[in-house]
């Protein structure tokens, strides 16, 4: 796509114009209702300060239009495409969720098949419901010792493509929440042989393009459409994300229309400007900043590995088809040899030791080291685990009760598509009366937002037992009407 702008990565066109509009003196008779902060709640102003609200502006003529950009938004998006290695980039004000949903709407019509891993984020299930696509689930690589589901392997995707040659697209997740990366290049080659696009949910890999010691970005590996949560690993505001496209296997006009369906018609310009700023930061100083962060992460990994009872996911374990590389900014720590589960460790760290993880699971805790972390943070993390280890009794034990044991991510029989189940007449039953019935709800522990039950899927006793085990250990269940799991909604027959 030919640009009408002189692209200079030192510039922040959207951020700069928002600053101009913030400082302009005029009588505002437009939304939002707080009128540039003058009418804002005093309590909210005390929390945030009043200056930020002067920049909380609507689509003024100078600020362009997210859904038909011709000015500063278009220029900012073109700068982002150049920085991240895409042919075209769209800014997302509704998070990666909107990007994944739009990707499915743009590639699959109702009744068409999408190949995807069972351990997808719930946004993909929402995309299936919206698009009417039929899921063809493939089983990701699984490490039974670490009890971790990795990415799908090329062989699993190849088998699915051979069995379903009419599939319209393949979706894969790489990296996982734990930082494990799959073989995007090999899977892209397979999908391209079949003439269909590869969609990569790279929500946790927006930083990969900016340091050679980080995994290869999905775009550089041949992916056709990549969704990134710029707020997760870069420095955009929460909910700000990007969608990148290259090649001609996707209808970009349809993608633009799909994004208009799933994004707010009143996007927050603070979010959009934060994307412009995050891109500028990476394009001008990304490698230097990530070098410092990787050094801190390496120090943390080394010091934590010396604490009795702890073990960490490490790069040498990246030897399976669904795990070929590791994001070294992720610290996934197994805690069960301390004699406690991950949820208990997370509670102790958060409430008593002043350290908060990104993700607790039954056996592990995952921490993200990022651009804002300091030496003091690393010291506090290590000290907290030293105190945690001293307060427990490291022991060799049978941790089988703390393992997921894998059937939860095994594809289950689907009697209905997610869309059919969503629109079917439902009834609520006691949960133990729901075995062998069809789920009308999405039920998933969050984070990481990987569903255990999907609308249209047959409910198994193993799935129910797993969900109750997570609750008993302090986890949170989301997506369903009864988060305590005394009842479930099932399709009425």
C-alpha positions in Angstrom: 0.0 0.0 0.0 1.5 3.3 -1.1 1.7 5.9 1.6 0.8 9.5 1.2 3.0 10.4 4.2 6.7 10.8 4.7 7.1 8.1 7.4 9.5 9.1 10.2 9.6 6.8 13.2 10.7 9.7 15.4 7.3 11.2 14.9 4.0 10.5 16.8 1.4 12.1 14.6 -1.7 11.0 16.5 -0.2 11.7 19.9 1.0 15.1 18.8 -2.4 16.1 17.4 -4.2 14.9 20.5 -1.9 17.2 22.5 -2.7 20.2 20.2 -6.5 19.5 20.7 -6.1 19.1 24.4 -4.5 22.5 24.7 -6.8 24.4 22.4 -9.1 26.9 24.0 -12.7 26.6 22.8 -16.3 26.1 24.1 -17.0 22.4 23.9 -20.5 21.3 23.0 -19.6 17.7 22.1 -19.1 14.4 23.9 -17.9 13.2 26.3 -20.2 14.6 28.9 -17.5 15.7 31.4 -16.6 18.5 28.9 -12.8 18.2 28.8 -12.7 17.4 32.5 -14.6 20.4 33.9 -17.5 18.2 34.9 -15.6 15.1 36.0 -16.3 13.5 39.3 -14.1 15.0 42.0 -13.3 11.5 43.3 -12.1 10.4 39.8 -10.1 13.6 39.4 -8.5 12.9 42.8 -7.4 9.5 41.5 -6.3 10.4 38.0 -5.6 14.1 38.1 -7.7 16.5 36.0 -5.2 17.0 33.1 -5.8 13.7 31.5 -9.4 14.4 30.9 -8.7 17.3 28.7 -7.3 14.8 26.2 -10.3 12.5 26.5 -11.8 13.7 23.2 -14.1 12.4 20.5 -13.5 12.3 16.8 -12.8 15.9 16.2 -11.9 16.7 12.5 -8.2 17.0 13.4 -8.2 13.6 15.1 -9.3 11.6 12.1 -11.7 8.6 12.2 -10.6 5.1 13.2 -13.0 3.4 10.8 -12.1 5.5 7.8 -8.7 7.0 8.6 -7.2 9.5 6.2 -5.1 11.7 8.5 -3.2 11.2 11.8 -4.6 7.8 12.6 -3.7 6.5 9.1 -0.2 7.9 9.4 0.2 6.4 12.9 -1.0 3.0 11.6 1.4 3.1 8.7 4.2 3.9 11.0 3.2 0.9 13.1 3.1 -1.4 10.1 6.6 -0.3 9.2 7.9 -0.8 12.7 6.3 -4.2 13.3 6.9 -5.6 9.8 3.4 -5.6 8.4 2.0 -4.5 5.1 -1.0 -2.9 6.9 -1.9 -2.3 10.5 -5.1 -1.5 12.3 -5.3 0.1 15.7 -7.7 -1.7 18.2 -9.4 0.1 21.0 -11.3 -3.0 22.1 -8.2 -5.2 22.8 -7.0 -8.3 21.0 -10.4 -9.8 21.6 -11.8 -7.5 18.9 -8.9 -8.4 16.6 -9.5 -12.1 16.9 -13.2 -11.8 16.5 -12.8 -9.7 13.4 -10.2 -12.1 12.0 -12.8 -14.9 12.1 -15.6 -12.8 10.7 -13.3 -11.8 7.8 -12.2 -15.3 6.9 -15.1 -17.6 7.7 -18.8 -17.5 6.7 -21.5 -19.4 8.7 -20.9 -23.1 8.3 -17.4 -22.9 7.1 -14.6 -24.6 9.0 -11.8 -23.1 11.0 -8.9 -25.2 12.3 -7.8 -24.0 15.8 -6.2 -25.4 19.0 -8.4 -26.4 21.9 -6.4 -24.2 24.2 -7.5 -21.0 22.5 -8.4 -17.8 24.3 -12.1 -17.2 24.9 -12.1 -14.5 22.3 -11.8 -17.1 19.6 -14.9 -18.9 20.9 -16.7 -15.5 20.7 -15.5 -15.2 17.2 -16.9 -18.6 16.4 -20.2 -17.6 17.8 -20.3 -14.3 15.9 -19.2 -15.8 12.6 -21.0 -19.1 12.7 -17.8 -20.9 11.7 -17.5 -24.6 12.6 -14.5 -25.3 14.9 -12.1 -28.1 14.0 -10.1 -28.4 17.2 -6.6 -29.8 17.2 -4.8 -30.9 20.3 -1.8 -28.9 21.3 1.5 -30.4 22.4 1.3 -31.3 26.1 4.1 -31.8 28.6 2.8 -34.3 31.2 5.7 -33.7 33.5 5.3 -29.9 33.7 1.5 -30.1 33.1 1.7 -27.4 30.4 -0.1 -27.2 27.1 2.1 -25.7 24.4 1.3 -24.7 20.8 -0.1 -27.0 18.1 2.4 -28.9 16.1 2.8 -28.8 12.3 1.9 -32.5 12.2 -1.4 -31.9 14.0 -2.3 -29.1 11.7 -1.3 -31.1 8.6 -3.5 -34.0 9.8 -6.4 -31.6 10.3 -5.9 -30.0 6.9 -5.9 -33.4 5.2 -9.0 -34.4 7.0 -10.7 -31.1 6.3 -9.4 -29.8 3.0 -12.4 -27.4 2.9 -11.2 -25.4 5.9 -11.1 -21.7 5.3 -8.3 -20.7 7.7 -6.1 -21.9 10.5 -5.7 -20.1 13.8 -2.8 -20.8 16.2 -1.8 -19.3 19.5 1.9 -18.4 19.8 3.3 -17.6 22.3 1.3 -19.2 25.0 0.7 -17.5 28.4 3.9 -19.3 29.5 6.0 -17.8 26.7 6.3 -21.1 24.7 6.4 -20.5 21.0 5.3 -22.9 18.2 6.6 -23.5 14.7 4.8 -20.6 13.0 6.9 -20.8 9.8 6.1 -24.5 9.2 2.4 -24.1 9.9 2.3 -21.0 7.6 3.9 -23.1 4.9 1.2 -25.8 5.3 -1.7 -23.3 5.2 -0.3 -21.6 2.2 0.0 -24.9 0.3 -3.7 -25.2 0.9 -4.3 -21.6 -0.3 -5.7 -20.4 3.0 -4.5 -17.9 5.6 -2.8 -18.4 8.9 -4.1 -16.3 11.8 -1.8 -16.0 14.8 -3.0 -14.9 18.2 0.3 -13.3 19.2 -1.3 -11.4 22.0 1.7 -11.9 24.3 4.3 -11.4 21.7 4.1 -7.8 20.6 7.7 -7.2 21.7 9.3 -9.9 19.6 10.2 -7.7 16.7 12.5 -5.5 18.8 15.3 -7.6 20.0 17.3 -10.5 18.4 17.2 -12.6 21.6 13.5 -12.7 21.5 11.6 -15.3 19.5 11.0 -14.7 15.8 7.8 -12.7 15.3 4.8 -14.4 13.6 4.9 -11.9 10.7 8.5 -12.7 10.0 7.6 -16.4 10.0 5.0 -16.0 7.3 1.7 -15.5 9.2 -1.0 -13.7 7.2 -2.8 -12.0 10.0 -1.4 -11.3 13.5 -3.2 -9.9 16.5 -1.1 -8.4 19.3 -2.0 -7.0 22.7 0.3 -4.0 22.6 -0.7 -3.2 26.2 0.4 -6.7 27.5 4.2 -6.6 26.8 4.7 -3.1 25.4 3.6 0.2 27.0 0.2 1.1 25.5 -2.7 1.5 27.9 -4.7 -1.5 28.9 -7.1 -2.5 26.1 -5.0 -1.0 23.3 -3.9 -3.5 20.7 -3.0 -3.9 17.0 -3.9 -6.1 14.1 -1.3 -6.7 11.4 -1.8 -8.1 7.9 0.5 -9.1 5.0 -0.1 -10.9 1.7 -3.2 -11.3 -0.4 -4.9 -14.3 1.3 -7.3 -12.1 3.2 -10.0 -9.6 2.0 -8.8 -6.5 3.7 -12.0 -4.6 3.0 -14.0 -7.3 4.7 -11.6 -7.2 7.6 -12.2 -3.5 7.9 -15.9 -4.0 7.9 -15.6 -6.8 10.5 -13.6 -4.5 12.8 -16.3 -1.9 12.6 -18.7 -4.6 13.9 -16.8 -5.5 17.0 -15.2 -2.1 18.0 -16.9 0.8 19.7 -18.0 3.6 17.4 -16.6 6.0 20.0 -13.0 4.7 20.4 -11.0 6.2 23.2 -8.3 8.5 21.8 -6.1 8.1 24.9 -5.9 4.4 24.0 -5.2 5.1 20.3 -2.5 7.7 21.2 -0.8 5.2 23.5 -0.4 2.8 20.6 1.3 5.6 18.6 3.6 6.3 21.6 4.4 2.6 22.2 5.3 2.2 18.5 7.6 5.2 18.7 9.3 4.0 21.8 10.0 0.6 20.2 11.1 2.0 16.9 13.5 4.4 18.4 14.8 2.7 21.5 13.3 -0.8 21.6 16.5 -2.9 21.4 18.2 -0.9 24.1 15.2 -1.2 26.4 14.7 -4.9 25.8 18.4 -5.6 26.4 18.1 -4.2 29.9 14.9 -6.1 30.5 16.3 -9.4 29.3 19.3 -8.9 31.6 17.0 -8.5 34.6 15.0 -11.6 33.5 18.2 -13.6 33.2 19.3 -12.6 36.6 15.9 -13.5 38.1 16.0 -16.9 36.4 19.5 -17.6 37.7 18.8 -16.6 41.3 15.3 -18.2 41.5 16.8 -21.5 40.2 19.1 -21.7 43.2 16.1 -21.7 45.7 15.4 -25.3 46.9 12.0 -26.5 45.9 11.7 -24.2 42.8 12.2 -25.1 39.2 11.7 -22.8 36.1 10.7 -23.4 32.6 13.9 -22.9 30.6 14.9 -22.6 26.9 16.5 -26.1 26.8 13.1 -27.6 27.2 12.0 -26.1 23.8 12.5 -29.4 21.9 9.0 -30.5 21.0 7.1 -29.7 17.7 4.7 -27.4 19.7 7.5 -25.7 21.7 10.5 -24.6 19.7 11.4 -21.3 21.4 10.8 -19.5 24.7 10.2 -15.9 25.5 13.0 -15.3 28.0 11.0 -12.4 29.6 8.6 -15.0 31.0 9.4 -16.7 34.3 7.2 -19.8 34.8 8.0 -21.2 38.2 6.9 -24.6 39.4 6.1 -24.4 43.2 4.6 -27.8 44.0 7.9 -29.2 45.4 7.4 -26.6 48.2 4.4 -28.6 49.2 1.9 -26.0 48.1 -0.2 -25.4 44.9 0.2 -22.4 42.7 -3.0 -20.6 43.9 -1.9 -20.8 47.5 1.6 -19.5 46.6 0.0 -16.7 44.6 -2.1 -15.6 47.6 0.8 -15.6 50.0 3.0 -13.7 47.6 0.4 -11.1 46.8 -1.1 -10.5 50.3 2.0 -11.1 52.5 5.1 -10.7 50.5 4.3 -7.8 48.1 4.8 -9.6 44.8 2.0 -10.2 42.3 2.2 -12.8 39.5 0.6 -12.5 36.1 -0.9 -16.0 36.2 -1.3 -18.6 38.9 -2.2 -22.2 37.9 -2.3 -25.5 39.9 1.4 -26.1 39.7 3.0 -22.9 38.5 3.2 -19.1 38.7 4.1 -17.1 35.7 5.7 -13.7 36.0 6.2 -11.2 33.1 9.4 -9.1 33.2 8.8 -5.9 31.2 10.1 -2.5 30.3 9.0 -1.0 33.6 10.6 -3.5 35.9 13.7 -2.5 38.0 16.5 -4.2 39.9 14.5 -3.5 43.0 11.6 -5.6 41.6 13.9 -8.5 40.8 15.3 -8.4 44.3 11.9 -8.3 45.8 10.7 -11.2 43.7 13.7 -13.4 44.7 13.5 -12.4 48.4 9.7 -13.2 48.4 10.4 -16.7 47.1 13.2 -17.2 49.6 10.8 -16.4 52.3 8.1 -18.5 50.8 10.5 -21.5 50.6 11.6 -21.0 54.2 8.0 -20.9 55.4 7.2 -24.2 53.7 9.0 -27.6 53.6 10.5 -28.5 50.3 9.8 -32.1 49.7 9.6 -34.7 47.0 6.0 -35.6 46.7 3.4 -37.1 44.4 2.0 -34.0 42.7 -0.5 -35.9 40.6 -3.4 -34.3 42.4 -2.2 -30.9 41.3 -2.0 -31.7 37.7 -4.5 -30.9 35.0 -4.0 -34.5 33.7 -4.8 -33.2 30.2 -8.4 -34.3 29.4 -9.6 -30.8 29.9 -7.8 -29.6 26.7 -8.7 -32.8 24.8 -11.2 -32.0 22.1 -14.7 -33.1 23.3 -17.6 -34.1 21.1 -19.5 -31.1 19.8 -23.2 -31.7 19.2 -23.8 -28.1 18.0 -21.7 -25.3 16.8 -20.9 -22.5 19.3 -23.3 -20.2 17.4 -26.1 -22.8 17.4 -25.7 -23.4 21.1 -25.7 -19.7 21.8 -29.0 -19.2 20.1 -30.6 -22.4 21.4 -33.2 -22.5 24.1 -31.3 -23.1 27.4 -32.2 -24.3 30.9 -30.3 -24.3 34.1 -29.6 -27.5 36.0 -27.6 -28.6 39.0 -24.1 -29.1 37.7 -23.9 -32.9 38.4 -27.1 -33.4 36.4 -25.4 -31.8 33.4 -23.0 -34.7 32.5 -23.5 -35.8 28.9 -25.7 -32.8 28.2 -24.7 -30.0 25.8 -23.2 -26.8 27.3 -25.0 -23.6 26.5 -22.2 -21.6 28.3 -18.6 -20.7 27.9 -16.9 -21.8 31.1 -13.2 -21.0 31.7 -10.7 -20.3 34.4 -9.4 -16.7 34.1 -6.7 -15.9 33.6 -5.5 -17.3 31.2 -9.0 -17.4 29.6 -8.7 -20.9 28.1 -12.2 -22.5 28.1 -12.8 -25.8 29.7 -16.4 -26.0 28.3 -17.5 -24.4 25.1 -21.1 -23.8 23.9 -22.2 -26.8 21.9 -19.8 -29.1 23.6 -20.8 -32.3 25.5 -20.2 -31.9 29.2 -18.0 -34.5 30.8 -17.6 -35.5 34.4 -13.8 -34.9 34.0 -14.4 -31.3 33.0 -16.7 -30.7 36.0 -14.2 -32.3 38.4 -11.4 -30.1 37.0 -13.4 -26.9 37.3 -14.3 -27.7 40.9 -10.7 -28.5 41.7 -9.7 -25.1 40.4 -12.3 -23.4 42.6 -11.3 -25.4 45.6 -7.7 -24.2 45.2 -8.6 -20.6 44.9 -9.0 -20.1 41.2 -11.7 -18.0 39.5 -14.2 -19.3 36.9 -15.6 -16.8 34.4 -18.0 -16.8 31.4 -20.9 -18.6 33.0 -23.9 -17.4 34.9 -22.9 -19.2 38.1 -19.2 -18.7 38.9 -19.6 -21.0 41.9 -20.5 -23.8 39.6 -23.4 -25.1 41.5 -25.4 -24.9 38.3 -24.8 -24.8 34.5 -26.8 -23.7 31.6 -27.4 -26.5 29.1 -29.2 -26.7 25.8 -32.8 -27.7 26.4 -33.8 -30.9 24.6 
